[in-house]
Amino acid sequence: MSNIKDKLYRELEVKAIACIDGVSFDPHIFQHLDLGGRYQEEVHSLFEMDHESHVGVQFPAGFYSPSGLFYPLKWDRRSRYSIIVDQGTFYLSSGQEIIFKIRFPDRPKYYGLQTSDGTKMNTIALYNQEGKLHVVYSNSCAFNEKGRDCKFCNINATHNTYGEEEGIGWTYPRQIGETVAAAYRLDGARHLSLTGGYVPERREVEYYLDVADSIREHTGLDDFNGTAVIGAPNDLDIIEKYKEAGFRTIATNIEFWDKDIFKALCPGKYLESGGLEQWVKTLEHEVEVFGRGKVRSNIVAGIEPKDTTLEGIEFLASKGVVCFATSWNPNPGSALEGHRTPEPAWHLDLYKKIAAIFRKSGFTYDEIYDTSSSGVSIIHDIYRIEEERLPIFREESAAVEAV
Amino acid sequence: MSNIKETLYRELELKIITGVEGINFDPHIFKHLDLGGRYQEDIHFCMEFAHETHVGIKFPVGFYSPHGLINYLKWDRRSSYSFIYERGTYYLAHHGEVLYPVEFLERPNYYNLKTSDGTSMPAIASYLQEGAVVVAYSNECALKEKDHDCKFCNINATKATYGEIEGIGWKYPKQVGETVGAAYLDGARHVTITGGFVAERREVEYYLDVADAIKEHTGLEDFNGTACVGAPHDLSIIDKYKEAGYRTIATNIEIWDRNIFKAICPGKELQCGGWEHWVKALEYEVDVFGRGKVRSNIVAGLEPKDSTLEGIEYLASKGVICFATSWNPNPGSALEGHRSPEPAWHFDLYKKIAAIHRKYGFTYEELYDCNAAPIGVINDIYRIEDELLPVFEAQLV
């Protein structure tokens, strides 16, 4: 392995700690940073990922290390890592030791625009780096009406805490079409995920089709590289409609592989969309409609035993489903607030094993890019390290040529 | 609240923090301590509670807080709490700042004795403080044969790591009788018989033989014993434990959410009739032994807190004293690498459980009699509120 790859793998250990245990800082440390101007601010369109809520105090969306890895920001005062500022320069540090200098992501241009009805575009589509947009049509989930929220989820608590303050609410197809078009045109965006909480009576399909029409109209693209993130429908035939509407990929998040833990922790998904078997059937049908490597799922990693999660990912990969895992974050307002996710080393080991399953199953980088709402997860990083896709490889190569 | 109670609650909070997060120290720090002589050593009779194994390096079993709360020792190098040794004294410190000098727990006399067949008595019965001894008749669990171990449990890994080196194995009724007899002469006054599942669920005969041996060697008809058993298929077996002379009985349900129970305790689900049967067994035990004479336990932190509290309240309403112990994702369990909830989460849970026990009228004696380790946080809350700790007497004097 080249030195640069070694170095990047060592850095992934830092990233795992920073993303899982968070980073500590004085919440006012960013007061001199041009957030909302030059730099991209965090917007709570779906979940609060910090350990504490911080209404009215803006944080950046994340930061880059010098080697080009992106770190989503998770504020946690208990972390061994911290962000410090010295003469206007920000650093990630561990105790007194500086780990590296931080670069904050630039604010995309469309964040400064408004839709034709005067809505701020940054409340319509979140920029997730690497050309990815995250459109949340609904920042609340109808499961809470019957006390059936997923126990690990804080979507409704986040809505209550930040919704009004940050102007986040239901988003309309035209707003989305205009915003996506602006992001594609001005900021080089090239993928979007359309997602959100459950809507009453499962009326999401018509909405998704209207959104797809609007995006096509405003971008002028027939294939706009969209992922429709949906719950398992009771009638599987509906899945074809998403394909016909122009979504390139589809995602259905199974959350757990253990069927009993699924039942216990996802009471809404279990009672309103059938048991785990129905979710697996849905994913298999989605592969029939969209094709291998065009269907994504996700498991919340760290609640069930690791072997169970890996068994599910391997099974789904064998069926053509790209099933990611995201580290469980017992964030404020979820029923599991106060619990803790496994150790960073546990998660990093899991990510490495998932990346190995994906490679064994022949999933390409483009497939894991197109199906995921994030392009900067550790699994993506592993692909980008192995395939030398990070800018640092080009810089090194240029340096060698110059010598 | 009196000053002393406030102080004790602060020490209790620290006890929970160091119990959940552990204490960091150089594993050789205790070379100056007379372990196995004046002070009681940790014996791995059932489970390793430290974050790492430490074969061949003895640790003390626990220590006192300044006002007399007993803390078990959990070694974890990642903790911000540590032990410091300076000029003959050990200190508990936080981020290097000394909190208090530590007094370790003294070794009971029977730990120096052997049974008539030459077995070292501490390998038969562990002293869990406050007059309570525990006998793990088997330090392995037959559920592993079908890969049905409880996912949070490391009993089989602990046996594989420490069994041979510490001389821990199957215990025979005569050994148990002699050891409990010696411990009772030492002032012990409660014994729990427990252990992993045995093949074909043949434990009942064993428990009856053990009860006979204890009665013979202590001379006590009522030896204040707790039979800790898995839910039997035939509930009428429970009557036999009562007839044998056990004062109390315990059946650990582990998790209240029936689906999580199924996922995390596959053996208890598949080989013992499912979660409903465990609840039925507990209710039947109350019919036989009486209210406040039946104990259960939930591993706290595997399910949402509300679910645990719902179970404890339900069981209390039926006369079962259901404790919770903080989940410790220890080495060798299927959940190694996971983390227990934050200490504050656990403290809040313990306070709520103690309030439920009070609401249903359970007395301190009932809590004491049915619990294997009477120095748990819930017992501490009772002893603070009822002023049962020695520090209250000292203050009076």
Interface residues (C-beta under 8 A of the other chain):
Chain A: K151 D258 D260 I261 K263 A264 L265 G302 E304 P305 K306 D307 A335 L336 G338 H339 R340 T341 P342 E343 A345 W346 D349
Chain B: K151 D257 N259 I260 K262 A263 G301 E303 P304 K305 D306 P329 A334 L335 G337 H338 R339 S340 P341 E342 A344 W345 D348
